Amino acid sequence: MKTKKVPERRCVGCMKPRPKRECIRICRTPDGQIKTDPTGKMNGRGAYICRDVSCLEKAIKGNRFAREFETQIPGSVYEELRKELLTCLQSSDSASGGGIIE
């Protein structure tokens, strides 16, 4: 049988390729808003980031989202992204059982 290829995306924080399911998509919508896309199906240009706050901080410090989205991003948007990323991480932890193995 043929093995199925796992789609990979490059994290804009650490610049390493990761499986798409391990990343969170950040999207610039057609009307110019920037927000997290937990479903991965939102219309607009997307950039991917690891499920790690340190990668988000590297991307912000290196101004990588502005380059990926080809637009200037105000600091308030970065604060919203931090909050949304933490919310996504908490919801994925609770969905997976919080990492507790019985």
N, C-alpha and C positions, 0 to 999 in steps of 0.2 A: 504494500500500500504506500501511497505517496504521503509524505508528511506535510502538514499544513504549515505555511509560513506564518510566524507570529509578527504582526505589524509593530514596528518600532517608531518612536518619536524621540527627537533630541530635546533634552531639557535645556531651557535657556539660562538656567542658573549654573549648573555644573558642566553643561555642554556634552554630557554623555548620552549615548542612545539607550533608551529603556523601552521595555514593552509598553505598548499604548495603554493597557489596562492599569499600569502602575503610575500613570501620570494624570495630572489634572489639566484640563484645557482652559486657557484664558482666551477670551474672545473679544474682538473689536467688532461690534455689531455694525450693520450698514448705516445706522444713524449716529455712529461715533462713540457709543458707550462702551466701556471696558468692564467686563465682569467675568466671573468664573462660569464655566459651562460643565456642570457635573454629568450631563447626559452625553456630551461630545457631539451633539447634533444641531447646535444653534447656528443660525446663519451668520456669516461673517468670517473675518480672517482670524485664524487661531494660532496660538503659541502654547507650547506644553511645558509643564514644570513638574519636577518630582514631588512626591507627597512629603516634602521636608521644608520646614520654615527657613532653614539656612540657605537652601537653593533660591527661595523667593528673595531673601535678603541680598544674595549675590547678584541676582538679576536686577534688583532695584539699584544697588550700588553701581553696577556697571552700565546702567541706563539701557539695558538690553530690550526691555519691552518697547521703549520708544523707537528703537531701531527696527524691531520685528513688525511693529504696527505702523511705522512710518508716520508718526505723529507725536506731538509733545503731550506728556501725561502729567497732570497736576498731582501734587503730593497727597491730596485728599483721596484720589483714586487708589493710590498705593495702600493707604490705611484701610479702605474698604476691601481691597484684595487680601490683606492680612487677615481681616475678620472672616471673610468668606472662606479662605483657605483653612483656617482653624475650625470653622464649622464643618467643612467637608471632611477634614481629618477626624473630627469627633464622630460624625455620622458613620464614616467607614469603620472606625474602631468598634462602635456599638453594633454595627451590622455583622461584623466578623466575630462578635463575642468578646470584644475588648482585649483580644490577645490571650485569653485565659484558656489553657489546655487542660482538659479533664481526663 
